[in-house]
Amino acid sequence: MGRCIAVDEAKLHIKKAWVYVWSAVDVDSGELIALEVSYGRSHLNTLIFFRRLSSYV
């Protein structure tokens, strides 16, 4: 695993509902490290994503 991780979130409209897609990619290898989909975009959703991400790092 590389030394740098890029994190992004996107808002997508799927079947009449808005969802947020959170992703983390290893910048050096281009490998997808974590992916999370949620209906909300709260501090709790962010915390859950980063806690799951930390288990991969």
ABEGO torsion letter per residue (X at the ends): XBABBBBBBBBBBBGGBBBBBBBBBBAAAGBBABBBBBABBBAAAAAAAAAAAAAAX
